[in-house]
Amino acid sequence: MPPLRIVTAPALTAEERSRLFARGRSLDDFMPPTREIMDEVRAGGDAALLELTERFDGVRPARLAVTDAERREAIMTLSDETMRALEDAVTAIRAFHRRQLPREGAVRTAPGVIAWREWRPLERVGLYIPGGRAPLASSVLMLGVPAAIAGCRDVILCTPPGPDGSVPAATLAAAEMAGIHQIFKVGGAQAIAAMAYGTETIPPVQKVFGAGNRYVTAAKLLAFPACDIDLPAGPSELVIIGDETAPPAWLAADLLSNAEHGPDSASVLFTDSCLLAKAVRDEVTAQLATLPRRTIAERALRDVGLIVVTEGLEEAVRLTNEYAPEHLEIVVAEPRSLLPRITNAGSIFLGPYAPNAAGDFATGTNHVLPTAGFARTHGAVSVESFGRLVQVQEVTAEGIAGLRPTIEALAQAEGLEGHARAAQIRETTA
């Protein structure tokens, strides 16, 4: 039986709708055990981190911090090809994100009154980089480069150690390129707790960034208000809207590329073409046979993957907005014609030559994105995520005289006489 099922939109069962739109199990199931882990770290500090790392990762590092010698030695093991790829990715990410640094001018709101906003970076931020099945060196760049552009003074990076207690060489090389030198061998919910509350070795941060499994996502939600978080970013998702012009083999390859992230990574196709649906299903089956991560991808396709045949592209758009995917590919005859009607998506890829994988590694756009429907309210991580704009207003004597009637009237209407007097005293005693 093919791993990827085909259904028609009207025939979606309640279970299939839950799989699509509720994303399976709620995070509620993960909150109690995650809270226990975080309480352990808050109470036990470094000792708790080492014990939890041994419990969950099967290794007890000699030290939590990555040393300069470890970083240099690991980087020396990388091939020239990998280093060039990382450098190319850095160049693209910098080019895209540099334009995001807010630059605003002053506005004259009244005679003698000007107001503006100024950018202020967060001083200390924490980056979480998953390990496990696929250490994501590219995610280091996706977070570290915008943090540097924003002007963050201290950047902390946590990532789980491998079986030998080391951090992958590509992760360390990416950190070096992004200017990150505080790297710690700790993962999972315990890493989020360490960055939120601080330990003897890991300093507390103002905001935590990065994707992870459901425990990591639950930990981020529990970390607030000890620290802020970027967005809820859990298992990866890809939705494709395709019509009869889309190449079936290409769409199949894209669905598989997302499914290989993990057994809970969703790959969904909405199409108005029965022929395309069947062709993609057959291509997925054929390509899966030679995929190195076949077991992972096959489980993901069976558990959270689906092909839905719609009555037209408008219905495909409606279902996509209801799904609110992390990644969305639009592979139709005129991709831009659908773009204005897409209201909920983290990152959009237009046309047959724009696979999701291009955004993961090479286009320069950020791949740390909202999942589980949070694309309805959140966007991708950006330079703006690493700071905030503070408001400034400058008022002259002429300005306060002009503002006084408004201040007095509104202050008295709200029963705040002190506010009115604050304006009056400047005019009567100047």
N, C-alpha and C positions, 0 to 999 in steps of 0.2 A: 504494500500500500504506500503511495507517495507520501512523503513526510509533510508536504504542504497541501492543505485542503482547499477546495474551492466551494464557496457558497454564494448564493444570490442575496442581495441586500434585503429583499422582503422576507427571505427565509431565515434570517439570523435568529437563532434561538436566544433565550435569556442568558444561557451559559456563554454563548459566543459573544453576545454584547458585553457581558461582564469581562470576558477576557480582553476584548478590544478596549473598552472605555473605562473600566474600573481598574485595569491592569492587575487583575488577580487579587492576591491577598493584601489586606490593608497593612499599613505600618504599625497598626495597633498591636499586632502580635509580637512585634520586635521591640516595642518600647520597654516592657519590664526587664528583660535580660540586658538590654542596652543600658538602662538606668543603673543596674547593678554594677556593670563594668565601669561606668563613669564614676559612681560613688567609690569604687575601689581605688581608682586613680586619684580622686580628690583626697582621699584619706591616706593613701599609701605612697604617692609620689613615684619616684624612680623605681623603687622596689616592686611596686605593683605593676609598673610597665614591664619590667623584666619577667615577672611571673606570668603575666598575661600573654606576653610574646611567646614564651615557652609553651604555654597552654594552647594557644591558637595557631602559632606558626611553626611549632616544633623545634625551635632553636632559642637559645639564650645567649644573646650577644655579649661579648666581653665588655663592651661599652655601648651606650646609646648613640653617641655622636660619631659621625663619620669623620675620620681624621684627614688632614691634608695629604698625608702619605697614601692613604687608601684611595683618595680621589685621583691623585696623580697616577698611581699605578693602574687603576681601572681604565682611565682614559687612554693610556698607552696601548691597551689591548684592542682598541677599536680599529676597524679597518678604515682606510682613507675614504672609501665609498660611504660608510656610515657617517663619518665626520662631515663630508661634503653635503650629505642629505640634511643633517642637522643644521649646518650653516645656511643652506638654501631656505630651510623652513624658518629660521630666525629672520632672515632678510624679508621674507614675505609677511611674517607676522608683524614685524616692526613697521613695514610700509603701510599695512592696513590699520594698525592701532595708533600710530602717531597722530593721525587726523582726528582721533577721538578725544584728545586732551582738550577740555573746554577752554575756549578763549572768548570772553564776552566783553563788550564795551559798556560804558556807563550810559544810563538813560536819564534824561531830564524829565522828572515827573511833575514838576511845578516850578515856578520861578524861585531860584535859590535852593532847589532840592535836586540832588542827583543820587541815583542808586545804581548799584552794580553787584555782581557776584564774583568772588575770587576762589580759585581752586586751592584746596588743601588736601594733600595726600594723607592716608592713614599712616601712622608711624611704624606700626608693627603688624604684619599680616602672616597668617599661616597657610601653607599650601599642603593639601593632601594628595598624594599620588598613589593610586592603587598598585598593588603588586600581583600576587597570585598567578592567574592563568596567563596574563599578558602585561608585563611591566610597561607602562606607558611613558616613555621618554618624551614623546611629543606633548603630553599634557604638562610636563615641566615648563616647556616653552610657552604653551598657551596661557599659563598663569604667571610665570616668571617675567616674561617680556613686558606684558602690560603693567605689572607691578613696578618694574624699573622705569617705564615711561611715565607712570603716574607720579613717581618720586618717593615711593615708600622707602623709609630709612632702613628698616630691618625686615628681612624676609626669612621665615622659618619653613623648612620643608620636612615633612614626615612621610615615610614610605616603608612598607614591611620588608624585613630582611628575607633573603632567600634561605634555602636549607643549610647553606654553609655560613650563614650569618652576614653575608655581604649584600650590598646594594648593586643592582645591575649597572654595568659600566656605562651604557647609553644614558641612563638616568643621571649619573654623575656628570657626564660630559654635557648634557643639556643644562644641568644646574650651573655648571661653570660658565657656559655661554650666556646664561641669563643673569649672571652675577650673584648667584645664591651660594653662600658658604656655610650656612648653618643647617646641616642635614642630619636627621635622626632616624635610626633604624627602629621604627615602631609603626604599626599599621592598625587598621580596624577602628572600632569605636574608641579603643584606648588612646589612639593617636589624637582623635578629636578632643577627648577629655583633657589630654595633656596640654594641647594648645589653648583650650578654653580656660582651664584653671591654673595651668603652670605646675611645674615640678621643680625639683632641685636643679635639674639639667635643662629642661625645656621651658623657656619663658612664656608667659601668657600673651596671647595676641588679641588685637581688637576685632579681627574678622577672620573667619576660616573659609577657605576656598577649596573646591575640588569635588570630583565625583567619586562614588564608591558603591559598595553593595548596600543592601537594605539596612544593615546594622550601622554603617557609616552615615547613611541618610538620616536614620533615626537619631543617631548621636548628634548630628548637626542641629536637628530640631530641638533636642534637649539642651544643647549648649547655650541657646539663647535664654536669658539676656546676659550671661557671663561674657559672651562675645557675639558679634553679629555673624551672619553667614551669607554666602553669595546667593545660593538658590538650592532647592532640593534637586539633586542630580543623582539618580539611581541607575538601574539597568538601562542599557542603550535601546533606542527605538528608531526604526526607519519606516516611513510610509512612502509609497510611490503611487502617484497618479499616472496611469498610462493609457494610451489609446492604441488604435490599430497600427499607428506609425512606429511604435516603440519596438526596438530590437529585443526579442524575447531572451536571447542569451545574455545580453547586457543587463537586463533587469534581474535575471536570475543570479548573475554574479554579484550584483549589488545587494540583493536580499541575503545571500550567503555571507557576504562580507560583514553585514551587521550581525547575523546570527552567530558567527564564530566568536563574538565578544564573550558570550556566556549563555548558559542554558535558559536564562530569563530575559534575553535580549530579543525584542519583538521585531519581526519583519512582516510588513503588511503591504499588499497591493490592492488598490482600488482601480478598477478598470471597467469601461463600458463595452469591452470586446470579449466575448466568450472565447474566440479563437486565440487572443493574446493570453487569456487566463490559462488555457490548457497548454499552450506552448511554453509559457513561463514555468508552469508546474513540471512539465517534462524536462525542461532544461535544468531546473533546480535538482531534480533527481539524478540527472546525468552528471552534473558538475560536482554534486556532493560526494560522489563515489571516489573522487581523487583529492578531496580537500583534506589537508593534514589534520585539521581540527573537526573532523567529520562528526565525531560523537557529540561534541558540544553543540555544533550547529544543528544537527538532526533533532536533538532534544528541544532546542529553542524553536525550531520550525513547527514541531508537533505541539508544543505546549502554548506558545504565544504568537505563532505565525498564522497567517491566513491570507487567502486571495478572495476578495469580495467583488462579484460582478454587479455593477450598478446599472440603472436604466439610462444613465447618461452622465456626462462629465459634471453637470450641476450637482447631481446626487453624490458623486465622488468628492466634490469640493465640500459639500455639507457634512459628509461623514469625516472628512479630514479635519475640518474645524471642530467637530465634536471630539475627535480623537486628540487634537492638539499635540502633534508629534514633536519629538526632539529634532529629528531630521526629516525633511520632506523633499523628495525628488518629483519634479513635474516633467514628465516625458510624453508630451503630446505634440500635435502638429504645430500649435502656436502657444508655447509655454507662457509667454508674457501676457497672453489674454486672460489666463487664470490667476495670475499673480495678485491683482488688486482685490480679488475675492477671497484670498487666503488671509484669515484674521488670526489664526492660532497656529504658530509653528516656531520652533527655535531657530532653525537654519534651513534656508531654502536653496535648492539646487535646480537650475533651469536647463532643460534640454538634455539630449541623449549623451552629450560629452561631459556632463558634470556629475560624476558619481559621488556618493557620500564620502567615499575614501579620499577624494581630493580635498574635501574640507577637513578631514581628520589630520591630514599631514601637510598639505602643500599650498592651498589657495591663500593662506594668511588669515582667513576668518577664524574665529574662536570656536573650538569644539567642546568647550565646557558649557553645557546647555541644560535647560530645564527638561525634566522627564515627568512621566506619570501624570500628564495633563497640566503640569504647572506652566507650560508655554502659554496658557490662557492669561497668565498674570506676570510672567517673568520673561526676560530676554537673555541673550547670551552674555557670558562674562565679558567685560570690556574694561578699558582704562578707567571709565567712570566708576566701575565697581570698586576700585581701590582708593577711593577718596570721596570727597563731597565738596559742594559749592557753598561757601558761606556768604551771607548777604551783608552788604555794606551800604550805609546811607550817609550822605554828607549834607548838612543843612546850614544855611547862612542865616543871619539876622533877618534878611528879607524873606527867606524861606519860612522860618518859624512864624513870622507875622502872618504870612499867607495861609499857613496850615492851622493857625490858632482857632478860627471859627469851626472848622471841621472837627478838631480834637475836642473842643469844648462841647459841641452839640452831641457828639457820639458818646463822650465820657459821661455827660449828665444823663443821657438817655439810658445808659447802662448802670447808673448809680455809682459811678467811679469819680468822685469829686477830686481825688488826688491827682488823677490823670489830667483833668482840666487845669488844675493849679500848676502842674509841671510846665504847661505851655504858657500860662499867664505870667508866671514869675520871670520868664526870660524876656518878656516884652516890658513889663512894668519896672524891672530893676536893672535893666541893661545899661 
